[in-house]
Amino acid sequence: MYGADTDCLCIFVAKNYVFYRIETDCIYVVNVYNEREDFMMDLFGISGRTQESIDYWGE
C-alpha cells in the first residue's frame, strides 16, 4: 500500500490505522495510529509532510 517492504498489513477502522501481522494461527496487532498521527515516520521513517509545511510550521 505504501511501498515499504514489510510483513505487516494495514486496515483503516473508525479513523484509525490498525497495523497487524498474520502468523500460523494468530493475528498480532502491531500498532494502532489515529489518522492525525504521522505514523509513516514512526513505522518507516517516511515523512508524509511536504518541505513547505515543515518550513511554515518550523518543525
PLY file of the C-alpha trace (Angstrom):
ply
format ascii 1.0
element vertex 59
property float x
property float y
property float z
element edge 58
property int vertex1
property int vertex2
end_header
0.00 0.00 0.00
2.76 2.47 0.92
5.68 0.97 -0.98
7.51 -0.19 2.16
8.74 -3.79 2.31
7.19 -5.30 5.46
5.18 -8.31 6.61
2.62 -6.06 8.31
-0.82 -5.43 6.87
-2.97 -2.36 7.42
-6.68 -1.77 7.77
-8.45 1.54 8.31
-11.11 1.36 11.06
-13.05 4.31 12.55
-10.37 6.97 11.88
-7.58 4.63 12.98
-4.95 2.72 11.07
-4.52 -0.76 12.54
-1.27 -2.49 11.59
-1.28 -6.23 12.09
0.66 -9.37 11.22
-0.79 -12.81 10.48
1.13 -15.86 11.65
0.22 -19.54 11.60
-2.79 -19.45 13.90
-2.67 -15.94 15.38
-3.23 -12.35 14.35
-0.91 -9.91 16.13
-1.85 -6.24 16.32
1.44 -4.41 15.84
0.22 -0.85 16.40
-2.81 1.42 16.17
-2.49 5.02 14.98
-5.10 7.74 14.76
-5.43 9.30 11.30
-4.00 12.56 12.69
-0.68 10.96 13.68
2.39 10.81 11.44
2.56 7.00 11.56
4.62 6.76 8.35
7.52 8.47 10.15
7.18 6.26 13.22
6.97 2.99 11.29
9.11 3.50 8.21
10.98 6.79 8.58
8.96 8.25 5.68
7.66 11.77 6.17
4.15 12.47 4.96
4.73 16.22 5.23
5.97 18.48 2.48
9.04 20.66 2.88
6.77 23.70 2.51
4.74 22.59 5.55
7.88 21.96 7.61
9.28 25.39 6.70
5.99 27.12 7.51
5.45 25.49 10.92
9.15 25.42 11.83
9.16 21.73 12.71
0 1
1 2
2 3
3 4
4 5
5 6
6 7
7 8
8 9
9 10
10 11
11 12
12 13
13 14
14 15
15 16
16 17
17 18
18 19
19 20
20 21
21 22
22 23
23 24
24 25
25 26
26 27
27 28
28 29
29 30
30 31
31 32
32 33
33 34
34 35
35 36
36 37
37 38
38 39
39 40
40 41
41 42
42 43
43 44
44 45
45 46
46 47
47 48
48 49
49 50
50 51
51 52
52 53
53 54
54 55
55 56
56 57
57 58
